[in-house]
Structure formats: C-alpha cells, structure tokens
Amino acid sequence: MDISIGSDHHSTVEENVDGGVDPSLIRALPEFEFELGEKGSVNCAICLSEFECKEVVKKIPFCGHVFHPKCIEMWLLDHPSCPLCRSAKLFIPQPVHHTFNGLALLKGWLRLS
C-alpha cells in the first residue's frame, strides 16, 4: 500500500515492513503547544487523556487531528492511517512547480514566471 504525502512528484511513500508509516514521515509531522480553546478535540483519541494547556501535541496536517506525540508515533508505526478518520493521507499535497525555458509550469498549466 502506498501512502500519499504530497504532490505528483515523489507523492507516495511505501509503508514500513510492519504495515505502518515510515518513521521518517512520522517524525515530519508538525508539533505545537496545545492551547485551550483550540478548534477540535481536547483529548487524545488514542490514550483518551485530556491535553493540558501548553502541552506539546502532534498534528496530522491533512485531516487536522491532534494527538500526544508518543501516542501517534506508536499508532502510525503499526497502522497506515489516522486513528480517528482513517485517512491514509497525512500531509496536504503541495503543487509541483517546474520551469522550462523561463516559463513556469504548474500542474500542467502554462503561466509566465
């Protein structure tokens, strides 16, 4: 199974031998300090503990779900998807930019650079 991580160029990463996500991809998930009043859940769906104000959490950019770093790291080592929505997409696709003879190409459309 391939896991989509972005644009058409280098857009998939194979899952690891155990069926989960490649560890380098898991490490690439962004971390931030949880703030009370954040949009979304106030607890980790894996361990069911509430997030504390200023506690570091990890976010899956594609779906926006957040978890304790250790919880989501352990989960993704064994499973190829978000534990809440089951999306196998972890990252938001980025457009591919190519330049050809001074012209910028964006996903098949020609535009001046």
CORMO-V652047 format. One line per field, one symbol per residue. ss: DSSP state (a for helix, b for strand, c for the rest). psi: psi as a letter, one per 20 degrees, with the letter a starting at -180 (. if undefined). burial: 1 if it has 24 or more other C-alpha atoms within 12 Angstrom, else 0. Layout:
BEGIN
ss: ???
psi: ???
burial: ???
END
This chain:
BEGIN
ss: cbbbcccccccbbbccccccccaaaaacccbbbcccccccccbccccccbcccccbbbbccccccbbbaaaaaaaaaaccccccccccccccccccbbbbccbbbbccbbbbc
psi: pqppicrhpliqpqrrhjiaqphhhghipqqrpppqjqpaqjqpigijqqqqpjpprqpohgijqqrpghghgggihiqkrpigijpiphqppqqppqpolipppoliqpqq.
burial: 00111000000010100001111011001110010000001011010000100000111111011111101111111011111000011110000000000000000000000
END
